Structure formats: structure tokens, C-alpha cells
Amino acid sequence: MNNIFDNSLEPYYTTDYGTAYLGDALELIKQLPDASINLIMTSPPFALTTKKAYGNADSGKYIEWFKPFAHEFWRVLKEDGSLVIHLGGSWDKGRPTRSLYHFELLLDLCRNSHEARFYLAQDFYWFNYAKLPLPAEWVTVQRIRAKDAVDPIWWLSKSPFPKADNRQVLNPYSEKTDKLLKLKQGQRGPSGHNSSLKFKRKLDGAIPPNLLYIANSESNSQYLCSCRKVGMRPHPARYPVELPKFFIEFLTDQDGIVLDPFGGSNATGEAAEKTKRQWICFELREEYLKGSKYRFRLPEESKDN
Ligand SMILES: C[S@@+](CC[C@H](N)C(=O)[O-])C[C@H]1O[C@@H](n2cnc3c(N)ncnc32)[C@H](O)[C@@H]1O
């Protein structure tokens, strides 16, 4: 459990590495000291701030809504820290065209005239192949659009050189590459390929691309099984733990502190706990935070169940 708050805010629960707080992130974050956080890893409630779908007018409101958070994120991040924002794309209401709100947010965060001006360290894309073919009208009824299966993830930073190390997130080599790497210097592979090529430099795995293949299809996780057991509805907009885990390992060391201001079911906290990083989670709705506890302990181990 971390202890970086200046005052004695009441935690909702704590674990070996983290603390979850119930409340409005905009209020809670003000209690955090300047430059105290290594990574903000989050998925903001993009569809919940305005009731209607995000057309141009609404996206303007979204950016206004986000601004005070952006200021606080900037303030609490360390100079070499990162802000990673997962935002599902959205469709315009009533027509088969895409909303631009997530691009507008990106431009605002990186080009605005106020103090909190971030760099786009890199754009990532999450290929979520388990996504449903929505909006049904355009995809499965009229068949005039493809299935939307990619979510953008903006990796933003306060400086052009945020802390990062891709050796911490290497992928296993494909069988073919592995065979090539095992060939002795100067030997030829099956295609007559010379194994002493430049790329042969032995690493412990392949450098990951910025397209992340992660299925959002957990069905037997401790979180889901526990929610079922106590008759609680799981959070409807979770990301898989593998997603924050990738960025946590890529962008922080073991002494890093990770904040998720829009914690939901606290998948970020679970990823940080697994990778032995300290974490802080804020969440506005108690039902979500209550369920999120089951990521760390079984219902029978919780006092309230
Ligand atoms: C997209 S969900 C996050 C889901 C999370 N990544 C997960 O995997 O479970 C966004 C969350 O932000 C919460 N939220 C919205 N406004 C908030 C605020 N002002 N302060 C704290 N949490 C807020 C919502 O209740 C919702 O649970």
C-alpha cells in the first residue's frame, strides 16, 4: 500500500501494493503532491459524460469536461512520466460516419495554449477481435461498414523522452525467427538466407509493435467468478488486465507509482499488483469499486460479503 497522500483520506480498500478511493477523481487528485506519479493509465468514461452520441457539438463538451483533469494529470506526473489514455472510438448519431472526438481530444492535449501541453510519444492501437459488430444498423443490417475492432490508445508524455524500455515487453519470437537466430554465424537458413544478417542481433524476444493483440474475453477470472457468486453485475466497460500490464511494464520500473483516475473495476490496479508496482485507483461509483475488490481477494475474505 502506498502512502503519498498529504492528508489522511479514507481508503475504500488497500492491498500489498495499492489503495482504492471512492469519489470524484477531480477532487481526489488534488490531494496528490506535484510530480509524484510515474504513469497515469486510464480509460475515461467517454460515452458517459454526455447522454447523446459524440457528434461535433458533443465532442466540444467532452474536451471542456476533460480539461481540468488534463491540468491535474500534468501536475501530478513526474517529468519523465506518461499518460496513457484508452478511448474507444465512436460513431456519429444516426449516420454511418465516425466521430472525431478522440482525435480532437488528442489535438487539444498536444496543441492547446494552456500549460498542460503533452507530447504524443506514440499512438497505439488495441486490436480487440472479440468486439461485437456494432452499430448493428450499419454493420450487420445494411452491411455497409466493416466490424470496428480497433481502439486507439494515446501514449502522451510531459517530455519528449519519457521513461520507457521496450526490452521489458518483448514478445516471444516466431518459430521461424527463432530457428534463424539459432543458426550459427555464417550458416545459411532453409531459404539460403545468411544468418549473419544485421537483424540477427540476439535479444530475448521480438520488439513489440504498436498494435496490441489482446482478446477481451476473460470468462473465468477471479473477478468475474466472484461477481457471479455474489450476484453483482461486472463493470460493463472493462479493459483486459493484459492491456494496462503492457504499459506498466513498458513505462515504469518496480519502484513506479501508477494512477488510474477512472478506475472502474480496477483492472489497472490488478495489473500493477501483478507486476509489483504501487497503484492508486479512483472511482466515482461504489458498486464498481466494491466489485473491484474481488480482483485481490475472494468474496468470503471480504468483510462486507
Ligand atoms: C471506461 S470505465 C473504466 C473501466 C476500467 N478501465 C476497467 O477496466 O474496469 C470509466 C470509469 O470512470 C468512472 N468515472 C466517471 N467519472 C468519474 C470521476 N469524475 N471520478 C472518478 N471516476 C469516474 C466511471 O464510473 C467508470 O467506471
The ligand as a Tripos MOL2 file, in Angstrom:
@<TRIPOS>MOLECULE
LIG
   27    29     1     0     0
SMALL
NO_CHARGES

@<TRIPOS>ATOM
      1 C1        -14.4410    3.1880  -19.0630 C.3       1 LIG1
      2 S1        -14.6890    2.9940  -17.3700 S.3       1 LIG1
      3 C2        -13.1460    2.3790  -16.8190 C.3       1 LIG1
      4 C3        -13.0700    0.8860  -16.8760 C.3       1 LIG1
      5 C4        -11.7680    0.3200  -16.3480 C.3       1 LIG1
      6 N1        -10.6470    0.6190  -17.2120 N.3       1 LIG1
      7 C5        -11.8770   -1.1980  -16.1710 C.2       1 LIG1
      8 O1        -11.1830   -1.9330  -16.8700 O.co2     1 LIG1
      9 O2        -12.7120   -1.6120  -15.3710 O.co2     1 LIG1
     10 C6        -14.6810    4.6370  -16.7610 C.3       1 LIG1
     11 C7        -14.9950    4.7340  -15.2590 C.3       1 LIG1
     12 O3        -14.8230    6.0890  -14.8480 O.3       1 LIG1
     13 C8        -15.7240    6.3290  -13.7770 C.3       1 LIG1
     14 N2        -15.8330    7.7910  -13.6090 N.ar      1 LIG1
     15 C9        -16.5270    8.6740  -14.3700 C.ar      1 LIG1
     16 N3        -16.3630    9.9520  -13.9350 N.ar      1 LIG1
     17 C10       -15.5130    9.8480  -12.8600 C.ar      1 LIG1
     18 C11       -14.9600   10.8060  -11.9660 C.ar      1 LIG1
     19 N4        -15.2190   12.1120  -12.0820 N.pl3     1 LIG1
     20 N5        -14.1560   10.3440  -10.9750 N.ar      1 LIG1
     21 C12       -13.8810    9.0340  -10.8350 C.ar      1 LIG1
     22 N6        -14.3730    8.0840  -11.6600 N.ar      1 LIG1
     23 C13       -15.1900    8.4810  -12.6500 C.ar      1 LIG1
     24 C14       -16.9960    5.6380  -14.2340 C.3       1 LIG1
     25 O4        -17.8510    5.3540  -13.1500 O.3       1 LIG1
     26 C15       -16.4320    4.3750  -14.9000 C.3       1 LIG1
     27 O5        -16.4180    3.2790  -14.0020 O.3       1 LIG1
@<TRIPOS>BOND
     1     1     2 1
     2     2     3 1
     3     2    10 1
     4     3     4 1
     5     4     5 1
     6     5     6 1
     7     5     7 1
     8     7     8 2
     9     7     9 1
    10    10    11 1
    11    11    12 1
    12    11    26 1
    13    12    13 1
    14    13    14 1
    15    13    24 1
    16    14    15 ar
    17    14    23 ar
    18    15    16 ar
    19    16    17 ar
    20    17    18 ar
    21    17    23 ar
    22    18    19 1
    23    18    20 ar
    24    20    21 ar
    25    21    22 ar
    26    22    23 ar
    27    24    25 1
    28    24    26 1
    29    26    27 1
@<TRIPOS>SUBSTRUCTURE
     1 LIG1         1 GROUP 0 **** ****
